[in-house]
Amino acid sequence: MVISPLTLNLDTVHLTDEQFYELCQNNRELKFERTATGELIIMPPVGGESGNREADLITDLGIWNRQTQLGYTFSSSTIFKLPNGADRSPDAAWIKKERWEALTAEQRRKFPAIAPDFVIELRSATDDLKTLRQKMPEYIDAGVLLGWLINPQQQQVEIYRQGQNVEVRNLPTELSGEDVLPKFSLSLACY
């Protein structure tokens, strides 16, 4: 059963970045995103299988990052303010060390106004595929260099890259971090 996120149209209410931040802080039990047009999205929670898969992805990315020390890894609890004005929280994200450290301490503390270099969206059993597919080009347009949309329900992964068509692979497969995440690989045999 697909459970769509609850989208609130706030045409007459314009939340400032500070108000959006406070809304998120005062309602930590809810997961929010905001579109470039200002719609507020309340994301449904994921089930145990999806939560476990997401944790494994973040763990694999984090272990690679600890070994290379090339950047910083982020969980789905992190909201990034994209250049188009959207506030998005991919399931896993990574930012090059130099780019992250160029932000001030204040910019890093709240919702950082930076697009990650790499993102993963993992489709849970309750996620609408169309919604996830709309987010991926938004990430690439914002400056994300490489993005993976992992879709266990259809046993596929979609690979998004700057200036290229989407590549679709059937699972199981081995993914490469390419030039963005040097020597990082992810086996999607158990999805």
N, C-alpha and C positions, 0 to 999 in steps of 0.2 A: 504494500500500500504506500503510495507516494503522499507525503504530507508536505504541502507547499508552505514556504515561509509566509508569515503574516506580513503583508506590506501595507503600511499606513501612508496615505497620500497627505502630505503636509503642505499643500499649495499655499494656504493662508498663514501657516506658521513656519517661520524660517529660523531653524535652530542654528545658532552660531557654533563654531567649532568647540568653544568652551562649554556651551550648553549641552552639546552632544556628548562631550567627554563626561560631564557631570551626570547626565542621564545614564550612561553606561556604568559609572562608578556607583551610583545609587541603586542600581538594579543588577548587581553582579551575577545573579542567578539566571539572567537572560543573556542571550548572545545577539548583539545588534550589528547590522551593517547599514550603510546609507548609500544610496545611489548618487550618481552625478547630478541628477535632477532634484535631489533632496528627499526622495521617498525613504522612509524609515522601514527597515526590514528586521523582523524578529525571527531569528533562525530557530527551527525546532531542534531539540537534542537528538543525538544519534544513539543507536543501540549499542549493545556490548560488542558485537562483531566489528562494527565500523570503528568504535572507539579503540579497540585493540589494534586494528589495522593501522589506524592513524598514529597510535603510539609507536608502533613498529617503524613506520616511515620516519617519524621525528627522531627516533633512536638511531636508525641507520645514518641519517643525515648528520645528526649530532656527533656520532662516533667518528665519521669521516672528517668532520670539521675540527674536532679536537686533535686528530692526528695531523691535519694539514695546517691548522691555525690560520686559515685564509679569510675567515669571516665570522659571521654570527648567524645562529639558527634560531628560528622563532616558531612557536606553536600557534594553533588556531585561536588562541586567546588574544593574540596581538592584532590590533587594528592599524592598518596603514592608510594614511591620507594620500590618495593618488593625485597626480597633477590635474585630473579632470574634475576634482572635487569630491569624488566618491571615497567612502571609508570602507575598506574591505579587509577581511581576515581569512586568508587562505588557510588550508588545513596544515600546511607546513611551508616555511619560507626561509630564504637565506639571502644575506646581504654581504657583499665584499667588505673586508675589514676597513679599507681606506674610506669607502663611502659612509659606513656607519660611524666611524670615528670622526668624520668631518662634521657631524651633527653636534650641536651643543648638548650639554647635559639636560637642559630643559626640553629640547626637541626630542631627545631619546626617552624622557620620562613619560610623556603623554603619548598621544597617537602620532608616531613619527610621520612627517610629511616627506616620504620617500617611497619609491617603488622598489620592492625587492628585486634582486637579480634573478632569482629562481623561486618558483612557486609550485606547490602540489595541491590539487583539489582531488579528494577521494570521494567518489559518489557513494553515499550510504543508501541503504534500502529505502529510505524515506525521501531522498533528494530527487528533484525534478531535473532530468538531464538537460532540458532546454535552458533552464536557469543557469546551470553550471557552464554550458557552452557559451552563453552570453558573457559570462565573467572572464573567460580565458582571453578573448581578443582585447578586452578592456585592460587586462594586465599587460599584454604585449604592447598595446598603444601607450601605456603609461611608462614603458621602459624596461619591463621585465624581459630578460634575454631568453629564458627557457622556462616552459611550463608544461607540467604533465597533468592531464585529467585522467585519473584511473577510474575505470568503470567496471567493477567486478560483475555487475548484473548482466552485462553484455559481453564479458570476458574480453575487454579491449582497453587500450590506453591511447589517448590522443596526445600527440606531442606538438607543442606550439613553440615556434621560434621567430625571432625578428626577421621580417622580410621573406618568409617562406610560407608555403601552403601547410596546412595541418597534416601531419603524418599519423596514420592510424595503424596500430599493430594489434594483433590478436594475442591474448594471453595463453600460455605463459610466454614471457619474453624477458630479456635482459636489457635494461635501460642504461644509457651512458650519460654522465653529466657533461660530456663534450668539453668544450673550452671554458664553459661557465664554471663547472665543478670538476676541475682536473682530477682524473683517476677515480672519480666516484662512479660506482655502478650499483644498480639496484635490480635484484632478481625478483620478478613478479611471477614466481612459480606457484605460490600458495594463495593466490587471489581468486 
